[in-house]
Amino acid sequence: MMRRRRSQPTEMRQVVAQVLDDLGMEDAAKAHRLALCWKQAVGPEVAAHCEPVGLRGGVLEARVDSSVWSQQLQLRSPEILAALRRELGEEAPTALRFRVG
């Protein structure tokens, strides 16, 4: 009888991203990967007040909890985009849009 080799388990986030890619849902897969690294990229303070909600044509839409945070993050957009590029490489969004909600 042949012994079956055990492989390392795959993380669910990798499985979800691969399934979305396989289904032709590249934007959804990118949004999923972006959500996974959001807190690390923007820091815990920003993440506590702002969360990504959608990705359309390279534009990340994010929901913020106040107009003050929306204005502050709009001013910090270049810094946030650079941090996302470090995390995601070419998959990073090219622009940000904030909305209060």
N, C-alpha and C positions, 0 to 999 in steps of 0.2 A: 504494500500500500504506500502510495506517495504522500509525503508530508506536505501540507499546505503552508506556505510561507506567510507569516503575518506581516502586514504592512502597518505603517504608522497611521493613526487616525487623521482624517482631514478635518480642519476647522470648518464649522458651518458657514462662516462668512465667505470662505473660499468657494464652498459648494454653491451658495446662493449666487455669487458673482459669476461663476462659470455657467450656471443654468441660465441666467439672464442673458449672458453673451450668446449662448447656444440658441436661444429663442429669438435672437435678433433684436434684443432690447438693450442696445449698447448704452443709451442715455440712462436707462434705469440702473444698469450695472455700474456706471460711473457714479451716479448719485448714491448708490449703496456704498461704494468704496469711499466716497467723500464723507458720508455720514460716519463711517467707522473711524476716520482720522480727524474729524472736526475738532474735538476737544483738545487733542494734542497740538493741532496746527494753530488754533486761535488762543489757547490758554483757558484755564477754568473760569476766570472771571467773565470773559466774553461769552463763553459757552453757556454760562448760567443765564445770560440775558438774550441770547440769539441762537437760533437753530436753523440748519438748512432745511428747506421744504420742497425744493424742486430744482431741476437743472434743465434748461431749455436752450439749445443752440450755443452752448458754452457760457451761458449766463446763469449764475447761481442765484436763486431766489431764497432769501433768508427772512425768517420772521423774528422780529425783535419785540421786547416787552414794553418799550416806550419810545416816544419820538426823540427823546434826548439820546438814547442809545443808538437810534437810527442815524441821527446826525453825526454822532461821534464815530460810528463805524464807517459811515460814508467817507469821512475824512481819513480814516485808516485803511481804506480799501487797498491801496498799493501794498501796504505791509501785509494785509491778510492774503491777498493774491500771491505774494511772494512766498508766504508760509505754506500755502496750499500747493504751490509749484514744487517746493522742497519735498513735500509729502507724496504728491501724486505724479510728479513729472509732467509729461505731455497731456495727461488726463485732467489736469487742473482746469478750473473754469478760467475764462478770460475776462470776465466782468462780474460785478456783484450788484444785486438789486435788493434793497432792504424794504420791508413793509412792517408796519406796526400791527400786531394782532394777538 
